[in-house]
Amino acid sequence: MSRRVRFPAPEDLAPEPEAVPAVGPVVFTAVFSGGVERCYDFSALACPRLVRHLARALAGLAGVENRHKYVGTTDSYAHTLTEFVTHLAQATDMSGDMDLEDLLPEYLDSFEAILAARYGESSTTPYLRMQQVVKLLRLVQEEHPDRLGMAMQARLGFTTVQVGQGRGRPLDAYPDALFEGVQAAALADVRAARDRMLTGERLATAGRDPVGGGWHGWTRENAAWHIAHRGPLTGALRAERGAMDKITELGGIGRLNSHFLLTAHDVLAFVVLLMCQTGLEPEAACRLSANCLINPARGYVSIAYVKNRSHGQSRKMLRVTDGGAVHQPGGLIRLAVRLTAHGRRLAATDLLWAHALRSGEVIATFGRHRATSLGPVKQAFLERHQLTALFEASGEEASLNLRRLRKTYKSRRYQQTGGVLEDFAEGHSPRVAAKHYADIEAHRPLHEEAVEKGLREALDAAMEAPVVLDDQGRRLDRSAAELPPDEVAVALSGDSDVWLASCRDFHASPFARRPGSGCPVAVWGCLECPNAVFTTRHLPAILSFAAFLTAQREAMTVLEWNARYALAWERIITGILPQFTGEQQATARLIAEGHDAALHLPGQILQGLT
């Protein structure tokens, strides 16, 4: 049977439906360094059209194959994205329909104002949050260059309009006692791990295969043989009758495995000790490869490592001492290579820190694996070595911060090099070294002392130390000025006294306007003059003048007193009085007090007092 089919004419066809626009994801999953997998769900946010674009931009950044290799960075961006979209929904009445075309610079500015009010102008958080929002919007603009308005495109040319980058408080170094205590504890753990694993190898030599012999075959030696030849013990042994009970009796899976495989506690000790010795970045120290030691020569070796935050120059080297002891970084890493060899074969990896979990699983990523958390491991380290009390005695929170260990190493290095940035800046630029590692609270006394020393050296270079004689004419000062015997005799005789001192030559003053004219300076100018010579005879007048300066300090403003008397006060207190003994000063003070103190002051000063 045949049928006729009639197709409609083109003009009779129904119009084609509009194409469904392609939209980005509002839910995506990313895998980060260390095998950490995280799902991000923005489906519950307002402004769904806009959120799709922002989430798509974030998905392009997240993951070990992209820019954000660590989960914490993407978590921070996701939090900022949520806050920004929530702000838009509250600030506008288009929460359901807002799209790229509806974005205005005012929305960014108001979000910035809210962040500034919440965190304060000195905080770095407002700038960092705005940086994240602007970066996501710039990525969206690159994908859709014509959908943002001209004003919005211009606004994306800069990060903030109200707040600066801020000046966060740099992380401070640990006190020396704490640093030394942590280093000693890590060293003890490393040696304990070495001794334990050597014991395991000896046990394995004396053991045999326990499988097939029933639970009687599971002795400590046979369990060590099993781990050495067949791999770590796991919960799968529960299927063998009686074996699991015997293994528990011997100490359990984790303890037996630790005779051939490092534990997370051991790896923490190695990493802490290595950081205390080298100042390596925590993330770099945790991800060293087994072949990281290169170019050994003359007792030194280089550690090759990767610093992911140093974009474009992530591969770095650090030259360290090498040797056969664990207090040398090269020897410490060589020991770790030896102790992790069995674990690295089981995990089929070239990463250094292969270790066993409590379940028996062997992994090589430390600190960033989904099955491990460093928090409990670090807390156990502090409690095991009774470091909690040491932290509390130092006024510190009982928490082991790997970044502060690095900061403390850098601080000690800074003090050893005397603050020379070229010698101190290892692994980063001099600018970063100065900002993040030199300008910290632990160095404040050092910096203040350096400033004081510099000012004193400048003053000493500009002005000779005062010439001070004892009653027998012997020099008590450190001045380089020569004093011939005839001038010593005149100074002791008192024939050339000019109130506070004896003058070597009143008509050869370095302050005279014309050669041969008398000294024109103020009556206390002798304190600054290289012609002045001070003896015990002048002490009563000097002490009276010092008392006068103290009284004037109360009567004048600080600026006025400093301009007039500061240098004279400095010369008396640091240049003259310290040269006399306490007994000489006490005698002179009593002599001055035995008469009217004003008798020791010249007429010019008396006029100012009356």
Phi, psi and omega in degrees: 000134182248149178233149175265137179242132179242122178272141181291155177289155181305325182286344179270354181288145177290147180297143179293141179291152178295144181293140177287122182295142177288133181236152179280174184282148169254350175227127177212160180238139179226148177251127185250178180303138182087008180078012180287126179247132185224135177256132179245123185238113179249018185292338182272358183282156173287177179053056187300326180296315180290321182299324180301318180292316181294319180293324178296319178296319180292321179298329178287344178264334192276143172115159184295337179274353183245199186289317182271091185278341183248142188297327183299324180295313180293324176302317180296316178297319180296320178296317179294318178302315180298316180297318182294315180294321177298320177297317179299319180296326180279331185272345183232171176251023181243034186300333181271332188246000184297135178223188185301321182294340184269354181289135179235151178303329182299329180292319176295318182296320180290324176295321177296320180296321178295317179296318180296319179291327182284318188255346181091153185290334182280348182282149176274348186298314180304317181294317182295320179294317178295324178300320179292316179297312182297322180297316178297318180292327176294321176296321177296319180297322178297325180280329180230074188294341185257001187265341176270142179294162182298320180295321180290322177298321178293322180294329180287358177286346178218159189278309185228161176237346184244322184248153175267192181289345178077170180225085180295158179285118183297148176297129184272162177282158172287151170301151184302320182297320178294314181300314180296321179296317179295317180297317179295321179294318178296320178298319178297319179294321179297315179294323178294319178296319177300311182294321181296317184284330173295322176297318178299321179294321177293322178297319181296326179296327181270357185258181177215176183294119182275346184290133180095346181264009181074187183290340178295336182283349183270084171258172180299320180292319182289325176297320177296320177300317181299314181294321182290326186253335184242350181109176186293155175288142179224177179293349180296342180288353178299336181289338180273123187299125175079343184295317184294323178295321180291321179296320177297321179296327180281355178127349178099168184299312185298316182292319179293319179297329184292351176282348178230347183227139175295153173256172177299327178293322177293315181298320177301317180297317178299314182296315180299314180296319179296320179292322178295332182271333188235338184074021177300149174298142182304316182293327178288318180296327182281347184235032176292150174264162183291338179254036185283344181273124181222160174056054176288138179192131171053044177082010178230157177210154180259139173261117176269125182216170182243128176246098188297332182285347179267079187297131180088338178223050188283336181271120186227166177225148179228124181274126184224168177286149182234154179168192185257025181229153184283349176278000173252129185305319179298316178295323179297315181291322178297322176297318179296321178300318180293316185285338181261003184301314181297316180294323180292326176294319180293322182272354180052056183220158173255004173291143190288315194273056175289128181210165184258139172279172180297333180283347184101351178290137180257125179231163182238001177260127185247127174088345182229023178266145184297336183268355183233152175224131184287336184306303180297327180294317179292321179295320178295325177298314180295317183289323182297325182257011177055041179273346181301317179294325179294320177297313183295324179294334178271003181076021182251153172291136183285076181214132180270112181251113182297326178294325178288330173298316177297318180297322180291319176301315180296322179297315179295321177295322179298318180289326179293323181273002179069023177082012178281110188298326181297327178274337187269327186282099177240121178089359178202173184285158176303326180296314179293321178300317181291319186284318189258340186238338179265318184273071179232165186297326182297338182263002183302311178301322180297316181292318179296321178295321180294319178296315180297318180295320179296318178295320180293320178295321178295320179293319179294325179290328181275339187214128178296150175296151180299147176271120184233131180241150171271184186291344178261005178086009179280145182285132176251353188258180177249014182292145178273357181293133179278144180229102180297159182302323180293325178289325176299317180296319179294319181296321181286333183287333182088001182292339183246024181294137174232061179075279186274346185206176167261137183263129179295324178196102183298332183261015174232042183290137175291348181260359183293143179286327180230141177303133178094347179278163182290164181292128185261000190281172179297163186299333178264009179296342177303331181298335182253002189264134177290347177281345187285142175230129186247135177228178179296337178297332182269353185300315179303317180293320180296317180293323177295320179293323177297321177295322177298317179297322178297318178295322180292332179298326179284334185270341185248164171287161181299315182297318181293317180295318179298318182295327186266317192239353189301316182293319178298317178298317179298318181294322180291310189288320185255340186255329187251302185302321180297344181281342180261150180287163178299325179294320179295319180293319180297319179296315180296324180293320178294321178297318179294322181283341180289342175238174175297124183302332181295338179297337182269002180254141180288167184299323182300321181283323178299323178298323179289338181270339185254000000 
